[in-house]
Amino acid sequence: MTAMKLDTEFTRMMGVDYPIIGAPMFLVSYEELVVAVAEAGGLGAIPLPNFRTVDDLRRTLDKIRQKTDKPIGVNIHVSGKFEWKERLALCLDFGVKFFISSLGDPRLILDDVHANGGQVFADVISVDQGLRARDRGVDGLIAVATGAGGHSGTAPTIILVPHLISKVGLPVIAAGGISTGAQMAAAIGLGACAVIVGTRLIASTESRASDEYKQAVVAAGPEDIVCTDRITGNPATWLAESIEKFDTMPDLRSKKWREFWSAGLSVAQAGEIKPAGEIIREMVTDYVSTCKKLGESVRGL
Ligand SMILES: Cc1cc2nc3c(=O)[nH]c(=O)nc-3n(C[C@H](O)[C@H](O)[C@H](O)COP(=O)(O)O)c2cc1C
C-alpha cells in the first residue's frame, strides 16, 4: 500500500507529501525542527540570520543532509549587510530548493535559484506588494495575514489569499493562524497551494525555544498576544509579557533576543508541547476528515 499524499501545486513543485511548511523562525528553527518536519512529509525551513557565519550555516546544512535528503527551504535576506552571496551559494550546493525572500531584492537570487531547479517565494501583506514581487519575477507569494507570528500583516487569510490570487495570479502560500487540518482545509479551499506553520511549532519538542517560551506559548490565549512596531520598527506579534520591559530592538547579535518571545494568534491551538512530526501528522489527519465532512455537507448534486 502506498502512503497517503496530498496533491497541490506546491507538493508537485517541491516533491513533498504534504503542503505544509515548517516556518523559518529566528532563534527557533534549526536542524532538529527542519529534519522532523521534512521526515514527516512537510517542508522544513530555517532563516539564514540564525547563523552568524557562513561556516555555522555549512555545519547546520551538513547535519541536516546527514539525516534527511528531503527538500528543505530557507528564508534569505538579500541585503547589503548580510553575506548573502556566500550563503546562497552554500544553500544551492546543499540542494536547497525553496527560498523565502523577505528583506531585499529577490531579482538578485532568481537566476541562480532557477538554474538549480529551485523556487523563490516573496512574503507579502498586500496586493501592491504582490504585484511588485511579480514584476520582479518571483515564482509565488506568501500571504502573511494578520495575527501571524513574527512580522504580521493586516488582512485576514480569508480575505488576503483570494485577493492575491485574483489580482496577482501567482501561486499563494497562506501564513498566519494556521496550525490545524481544518484551518489548512480553509486555506486550501481559498486557493492557497500550501500553508506555513510557525507559532504552533515553537511548542514542539524540536524547536530551540527555551522551555519557558514553549510553556508560555502553550499557556497563552490570543488575548495575550500584542502586535506592535515598537520593537523592530515593523508590526510584529509578541507574547505581551515578554516585551513589557523592552522599548526598542536590541542589536541583531545581542543575546537579549532570546528574551523576546514572538508568537501569533495560533497560540490558541497550541495545546501541548509535542514532536513536530506528530503535529504535522495530526494536521493531515484532521485535514482529511475536514474534507470528508465538507463533502458530506453537499446534498442534491
Ligand atoms: C518566533 C518567530 C520567529 C520568526 N522568524 C522569522 C524569520 O526569521 N524569517 C521569516 O521568514 N519568518 C519568520 N517568522 C514568520 C514565520 O515564517 C511564519 O510566516 C509565521 O510564523 C506564520 O504564522 P503563524 O505563526 O501564525 O503560524 C517567524 C515567526 C515566529 C513565530
The ligand as a Gaussian input file, in Angstrom:
#p B3LYP/6-31G(d) Opt

LIG

0 1
 C        9.284000      33.276000      16.705000
 C        9.113000      33.539000      15.247000
 C       10.206000      33.928000      14.504000
 C       10.068000      34.150000      13.123000
 N       11.183000      34.456000      12.402000
 C       11.092000      34.511000      11.037000
 C       12.264000      34.671000      10.251000
 O       13.379000      34.819000      10.763000
 N       12.114000      34.676000       8.904000
 C       10.898000      34.509000       8.302000
 O       10.812000      34.486000       7.072000
 N        9.770000      34.369000       9.030000
 C        9.840000      34.361000      10.370000
 N        8.706000      34.172000      11.114000
 C        7.405000      34.071000      10.430000
 C        7.110000      32.643000      10.001000
 O        7.985000      32.262000       8.962000
 C        5.656000      32.439000       9.521000
 O        5.369000      33.267000       8.421000
 C        4.613000      32.686000      10.584000
 O        5.049000      32.187000      11.827000
 C        3.295000      32.025000      10.207000
 O        2.277000      32.386000      11.094000
 P        1.902000      31.566000      12.430000
 O        2.948000      31.929000      13.416000
 O        0.565000      32.131000      12.787000
 O        1.873000      30.117000      12.121000
 C        8.801000      33.998000      12.498000
 C        7.698000      33.612000      13.266000
 C        7.842000      33.386000      14.626000
 C        6.649000      32.942000      15.422000

